[in-house]
Amino acid sequence: ISSEDMAAAIKELSETNDPLLRQKMLALLLEKLTPENAKDAFLALQKNRRGGPMGRGGEDELRLLANAWGRIDGAGAIAALKEMSEAMGDEGGRGRGGRGGPGGLGREMIAALSGWATADSGAAITHFEGLEDGMEKRFGAAGIIQGMLLNGVDDAMGFVQSLPEGEGDGREKGYYMSMIAGEKIEQGLDTAKSWASTVPDPKLRSGAFAEVTRELMRDDREAAAEYIVKNVEDEAIATAANRLADSWAREDPEAVLKWADELSGKAKAEAYEEAVESWVRESPEEVAEFIEDLDPSPERDSAVGAFAERVANDDPVAAMEWANTISNADLKLETQIDVARDWYRDDKTAANEWIAAAN
């Protein structure tokens, strides 16, 4: 189809109000997409969306078209979309990049990169490695993973593992793992549970455990709790324990503490912290009595830290006294700083006196 005929067909599609027919027309046109007519197809669809060029309608269709474009001409699609995005910015439009990535066509660029990764992951990754903007790289990595997952989990896992330190680390890496784990969950929870424990990198395994736990929590909290207990010897389960405890403690913090006694290590400390943080809202006196009876341990430190930060506004002196009983030096200092910050907001004179005396 020539560029002119493609644009005319897209206009006809845009004027169709039957949603099923519209989807069928779009699917047929995407099969006829070529490197030569793709840009005109995109511009026509963008222009003829309901509500005009900047209207809300048709965003899913634009991303589908961008994905198909990326599969047949990844480099050309990204270059053209970037040029269009910059032109939108020059015209004074704010674009929609804030929610979906950099630039006015951020989401469409990610969709194109995803399509490129499906068709030629090596070339897409090479393009990704040349990106300099941090936000662009974060969203780009997600697009590549999404595209690679269509060909299987292993290559996507290899890509995440290949990211250098500082790229895709921390929360981003956990998000990437949630995407991969979600694909495994689609194959069945038993498959996903077995797979999560075999992920070699502890940081990635932590994200896999957390996503499987989130899925279990939807229908069966008890099954999620048992899953965490079963894997408690693995330090990577701590994030999953935190996720379950945070949700559960809002309803029954004492039940969380009882469950936490079946845990150990960091997972137990995370559960204690979340339980105490919720419980102290209802009964700080009972929490204080509970903590008094605890032997020195990482979980006690976590509980005291959560307790001290919660009561700092009402009784900063007592909160600081509690903070001073924390054994872990790093957590102790972190808690003291948080308490002092709240104290300083409410009573600068008293806070300054304590800070001076504490050197």
Buried (B, 14 or more C-beta within 10 A) or exposed (E): BEBEEBBBBBEEBBEBEEEEEBBEBBEEBBEEBBEEBBBBBBBBBBBBBEEEEEEEEBBEBBBBBBBBBBBBBBBBBBBBBBEBBBEBBEEEEEBBBEEBBBBBBBBBBBBBBBBBBBBBBEEBBEBBEEBEEEBBBBBBBBBBBBBBBEEEBEBBBEBBBEBEEEBBEEEBBBBBBBBBBBBBBEEEBEEBBEBBBEBEBEBBBBBBBBBBBBBBBEEEBEBBBBBBBEBBEBBBBBBBBBBBBBBBBEEBBBBBBEBBEBBBBBBBBBBBBBBBBBBBEEEBEEBBEBBEEEEEEBBBBBBBBBBBBBBBEEBBEBBBEBBBBBEBEEBBEBBBEBBBEBBBEEEEEEBEEBEEEEE
